[in-house]
Amino acid sequence: MTSPTRTTARIGDPLNRVDGVAKVTGQARYAAEHPVEGLLYGWVVSSGITKGRIVRIHDEGARALPEVVEVMTHTNRPQLPPFDHSYTDAVSVPGSPFRALYDEKALFNGQPIAVVIAGTLETARYAASLIDVEYESESHNTDFAVALTSQFVPNDKRSTFEPPQSRGDAHAAYDAAPLKVAADFHVPAYYHNPMEMHASTVVWEGNGRITVYDKTQGPQNVQAYLAAVFGFSPEHVRVKNPYVGGAFGSGLRPQYQVYLATLAAKMLERSVRVVLTRQQMFSHVHRPETVQTVALATDTSGRLQAIINDAATSTSRFEDYMETVCDWGLMNYACENASAKYTIARVDTYTSGDMRAPGAATGMTLFELAVDEMAYAASVDPLQFRLINYSDKNAMDGTPFTSKALREACAQGAEKFGWSRRTPAPRSMRDGRELVGWGVATGIWDALFEKTSAHAKLLPNGDLEVATAASDIGTGTYTVMAQVAADTLGLPIEKVTATLGDSALPKSTVEGGSKLAASAGAAVQHVCRGVAEKLLVAADQLEGQPLGGARMEDVTFAQGRIALKSDATRSISFGDAMSAAGLDTIEVEDSPAWHSGGSSQTRKSRNTHNAIFAEVKVDEELCVVRVTRIVIAVAAGRIINPKTARSQILGGVVMGIGMALHEETATDHRLGRVMNHNFAEYHIPAHADIQDIEVIFVDEPDPEVTPLGVKGVGEIGIVGTAAAVVNAIYHATGKRVHSLPVTIDKLLV
Ligand code: MOS
């Protein structure tokens, strides 16, 4: 399939990725792939205990190998700053950020406690196997259920967050209502395992300068962090991440491999690369384990009378990671009485953190399981139940939405799926020896915007470069930037080069929260408009003024020409306009003026929504579940590129299917260690697990939400998806499972 080419690329065109060829031909280099002269390889040695202290590291055997340059530990590392503030970053959480090799303490199993640095990767790896460590263990706890029995004591006064906003008297209304359901729902911790493992190549440039190729979602965040921790002046640290092999939140904060590689480079004044192994990814950032208690009550017609939504999530001993878990259900459903409580509990692991739709992927999904149970208890069709209790405004705080086309999403999704042909009773639909189940759920996520700067440079031949220090973690940022630029100046996509992934470029927010298409897109449009204005001024200097002093609203920009709207025969090429003004280039660097907050009177909620319909087929004897069909209808404002946007939704849905059926961390709590730390035993959907997925983008014009009317689609695809699947499993089998994933053993009982 080829893209439409040679014509102006428009916002809304399903263009191929502009970085697609570089990726499939291997020209796109990831953090560990940049060639560096004289590079050293660091291999991380991981703690074998969960809690306690390192008494001695026996590294004589490792050091005896000829190619081993150094074994870096807490006893010989370069000096590091003593206070927490040096280690915080743009998105760090309250508490005390982890400092690898800082002292003799072990805080979690798999913690990096030494780095073997050698001339080859193989030598470093072999030498690491020769290292013997003496420990003094202390008792630990990695069991979240046990942790929940202890009172939470914050590490930091910033951790005293506001509880979710309650309304009415939920407990009294629950007690008084005729129909009710209540249950505890659970999701395990999910460990981040993007295709590209955490990796950093630190190039020692001399004169106190380093260039760092890092797997990160924010090169400027890493730049500031490395400067603060290692005492570089920020302009001497350049961080590049032109290509990132997936991140999903794991690269929002600077991760410990970049710290270790930089520490080693500083110690040796050499270039060093550190790549974590797949096993070591399981001693790293993860979505917190979550327990959610949902109690719902309705009147006899299925109208909600009470919502109680309490949740707890896991964090480490040293930091207080918190997320928005309870709010989504309270926002989405009309109900006069609603309350929520949220707390966190400590386990001896690395700090949990953001993973695709943090808080909503778990909190809203588990809520939607309870909604399905309530609909059945009230004898109302589950889709109808959601429409009966639909809220046009944010039901939690009463603010209007800038837009909410969830009703349309429900209607279009149901139509495509064929929902009206569903028979409501569990076990009532069948395909041969398989039970068939149809389930529905809805989802909600934030539509965020953050002020971002961009640079645009136009050449007389119509070649246009746009740049910002954004990241493309596989989402399509390059393509979106190029597409918005091409649309603004009326150019074919081939004329535009988008550059990102470099801390030296104009300031950008981290790639997270589904906000970059809206934020970087608006910045690119803004500077390209600036270029257009300068072009028009230049055109005026042409002899005879062929455009007659026209203003911006009187002209179009297309095919490298400025033309009068009223008379397209009167046009000037960009090159002629520029030479008339004596310009070799036109350059603009700026950020758009935009205030998304508003005063409290004008405050609005900004959210994306979805409706997901799932079909499962369940082998009646073996209880094997197959997800045979998903239809997801997404209301996410304006879609810049339906092709890359669809890919984002597909990825979210696949991850959601993994939550429903596969993904689970198994920890041996006696050891405090993740036991299934590999892809053979930590299951994610394989190709054979994924069948039909249909994505619908509902028309949702919203000029208010962000400058381009874009809401972002990186996360909304996962929210609620697992609930649609698990609700379908109930419809097929008549079994309610409250703890994800729904593995065969849970259905056999
Ligand atoms: Mo995403 S969890 O905001 O990278």
Residues whose N, C-alpha, C, O or C-beta is under 5 A from the ligand:
A	BS01	MOS	F248 G249 D354 M355 R356 A357 P358 E511 G512 G513 S514
